[in-house]
Structures are given as structure tokens and as C-alpha cells.
Amino acid sequence: MDRFRNSILIMIMTLPLLAGCYSTTPTRDAAYAPIRPVMPPPAPRGNGAIYQAGYEQAWFEDIRARRVGDLLTVNLVESTQANKSATTSTAKSSSNSITNPTLFGQSMQFNVPGFVPVPNNKDVGLGFSLDSTHDFSGDGSATQSNALNGSITVSVIEVLPNNHLYVRGEKRIGINQGTEYVRLSGIVRPRDITPGNTVDSTRIADPTITYVGEGALADANSMGWLARFFNSVLSPF
């Protein structure tokens, strides 16, 4: 009875842990957290003039990102295709032979001890022949295709000395027992930003784009630890 009661308690304590494994609440990656704009210094008190410092507005300034904390929409238009094939074929053959030498017009023959593994131990000559052939043939091919479409809005993290913008951002989507993450970082040239404050991902320098998921669906599509062992270099089979 005590054993049954302990089993029930263990199951009750384990249920919250199992429920937490498939939580749909997205977790924030601190490395992709947005940065807040730098606060300007407080404006001086008014001196009675019409124009006051700190309250000006730019009439001819567009909406394109240019300062730390500004937002920029990136259009994901990634598409890669790769094909590779290789064929290797080698062949090698060799033949060596030596005839039995003669001495004073007679072929040299002698007897060998009985423990030597030869078919005949009597009247053995010194002639021999050796033939070898080696063949190798290999064929391999690989094809890979990837595509990523969509959009993500990132923030300007740093303005470089050449006025290029270092941007970074993360999108978190929780969908039915799973979470999808889209992360992007890279360097944007201001002239590549459109008047609508968008830029294509192909225009970003040193880009890092990741699209990953976690949850029940991601676990179902991943290989188990025992299968990974047999497919690794550690497996002798």
C-alpha cells in the first residue's frame, strides 16, 4: 500500500514538470532585446522667444531609421540553392614473375622441410609469379534548397562611425503547443533603406538570420539521443 501511495505522489509531482516542457509562452533572448532611444538633455527654460530649443520639428525629414532606437522593417527574401556531384574511379594492376634459375644447364631444385606450407616439398624450384589488381569507384551527389519569406521589424542598436546602422531584433510567435522564433542581426547601409522605412534582407551586411522552434512539434521532429549516437562518429557500426 505504501509503495502504491508513493507512486501516486511521484506521478502528481511529475505532472507540472511535463506540463512545463510544452509551455507555449515564448521566452525572450536577452541578446536580441531592443534598445531604448537615448534621451536628449533637458531643454533650457524658455526665454520668451518664439523658437525654443528642444521643441523643434524637422519639416523635410523622412521616416527612415537613422538613430539608436529607431525601428526598421526587414523583408525576408532569402533563397539559396546548391548542387554538388562527384565521381571518382581508379584502377591499378601489376604483374611480376621470376623464372627458376639454371646452373650449369640444369634447373635448380631442392627439397624443403615438411613444416613449410607448400603443396610439394620435393624438387622445389626458385621461380615465382605475383599478380595484383586494385579497382575503386565512388559516386556522390548533394542537393540543398532553402527559402525564407516574411518580414520582421528590428531596432537600431548602434550607429557606426560611417553612419551605417547595426540592427537587431527578434520575433516570438506562440502557436498551439509550440513557439517559433525569428532572429535577425546585421549592418544596414542608410541608402538601401526605402522611403517606406523597409529594406530587403539581401541588402544587409554580415547578416545572422535564424528561424527555430521549440515545443511538442519541434520535439516530434527531432532525433532521439540514442539515434543520434548511432549516427555520430562515436558509433563503431
N, C-alpha and C positions, 0 to 999 in steps of 0.2 A: 504493500500500500504506500509506504514511504517512497519507494522507487517511482511509482506511478505519479505521486504528487510532485516529486522533484522534476520529472519530465514535463509535467504541465507548466510548472513555473519557468522552466528553461524556454519552452515554446512561447510563453507570454512575454518574456523579456526579449526574445529574438525578433518578434513581430515588428516593433518600432524600428529596429535596425534594418530589416528588409524593406520596410516602407521608405526609409530614408535613402536607400540605394536608388530608387526610382523617383526621386523628387523632381518635379517639373519646374521648380524655382530656379531661374538662371543665376549663376554666380558671376560676380564681376571680377575680371582680371585687372589687378592693380596696375599692371604695366600699360594698359590701354585706357586708363581713366582720363577723362577730359581735363583740361587745364582751364582755370578761370582767367578772364582778361585781367591785365594789370590795371589797378585802379590809378587814375590820374591824381596828381597832388590837388589838394583843396584849392578852389579858386579864391582869389583875394576878394575882399569885401568891395561892394560897389562904390564907385567914386562919383556917381551922379552922371556919368557919360551914357550915351545910347548903347554902345557896344561894350559888353563886359567879357573879360577873359574867362574861358571855361564854358561859355554858353553859345559859342559859335556853331554854325551848321554849314557843311560843305554843300554848295549848290550843284557842283559839277562832279561829284564823286559817285561812282557806281557802287554796286553791292558786292563786288568781288572781294574775296578774303585777302587780307593783307597784313593783319595784326595778330598778335598772340591772342588766342581765344576765339577768333572768328571761325565760322563754320564753312565747310566746303563739301559739296556733294560730288562723289566719285561714281562714275558709271563703270560698272564692271563689264568689260568686253574681252575677257580673256579666252583665248582659244589656242591650243597647241596640238600639233600632230607630229609624230615621229615614227619613222620606219627604218628598220635595220635588218640586213640579212648578210650572212657569211657562209661560205662554202670552202672547205679545206679537204684536199686529197693528196696523199703522199704514198709513194711506193718505193721499195728498195729490195734488191735481190743481189746475192753474191754466191760465188761458187769457187771452191778451192779443192785441188786434188794433187797428190804426190804418188808417183808410181813406185813400186818396190825396187829399190836399188839392186844392181847386179855387181858381183865381184868375181873377176876372172871369168867372165862369161856365164856365171851361174847366179840365179836369183837367191838373195839372202833369205833363209828360212831358219826358224829356231822354235823350240818348244818353250811354253810359258808355264808357270806353276798352276796347279789345279784351282787355287782360290781366286784367280783372276777371272772376272765375269766376261768371258768371251765364248762364242759358240764352239770354237775348236781350239784346243790347247796345243796341238801338234802342227808342225810345219807352218808356223805363222810368219807372214811377211811384214814389211815395214810400210807398205803403201797404204794410203788413206784418201778419203774424199769427204768434203764438207759442203753442203748446200744450205742456204738460208734465204727466206723471203719474208718481207715485212710490208704490210699494207695498212693504211689508215685512211678513213673517210669520215668527215664531220660536216654537219649542215645545221645551221641555226638561223632563226628569224625572230624579230620582236616588233610589235606594233602597239603604239600607245596614242590615245586621243583624249584630250581633256577640254572642257568648256565650262565657263562660269559667267553667268549673266545676272544682272540686277544692279542695285545701287546701294550705297552706304554713305552717310554723312559723317564726316570726320571733323576734327578741330585742329587749328594751327597750334602746334606745341612750341615752335621756335622759329624765329625769323633769322636766317643765316646772314653773314656779312654781305653776301652778294644779292640779298633780297629774295633769295629762294626760300620757300616755305617748307618746313618739316611738319608733316601732318600725321595724325594717328587717331584711330577710332575703332570702336567695337560695336557690333550689333548682336543682341541677345534675343532669341526667339524661343519661347517655350511652347511646344506642340505635343499634346497627348502623350504623356509618359516619356518625354524626351526634350532635349534642349539643343538648339542649333546655334553655333557661334560663327560670326563672320568678323575677322580681324584684318585690319589694313594699316600699314605704315609706309612712309616713303617721303621723297622730296619732290615738290611741285614747283615748276617754273611759272612765275606770275603770268607771262604772256600766253601760256597754254590754257589759262582759265577763261572760259567763255563769259560773255556779258551776263548770262543767267547764273553765274557762280557754280558752274559744273566743269568737270574735267574727266577725260577718259583715263581708265587705269593704265592704258598703254603709254600714256604720257608721263607717268610717274617714274622717277629715277630711284634706283635701289629699292624696289617695292618688296614688301613682305605681305602676302595675301594668304590667309588660312581660312578654310571652311571645314569645321569639325562639328561633331555631335556627340552627345552623351545621353545615357538613359537606357530604357529597355530595348529600343530598336537598335541602338548602336552596339549594345552587348550581344544581341542576337546575331549581328553581322560580323562579330569579331571571333577570331580563332581562340580556342581554349589553350590553357597553358601547356597541357600535355601534347596537343597537336603542334604547338609552336616549338616544343622541344624536339620532336621528331623531324621538323622541317628546318632545324638550325644546324649550324656547323658542329655542334656538340654531339649530335646523334651519329653513332658509328655505322648506321644502316643506310 
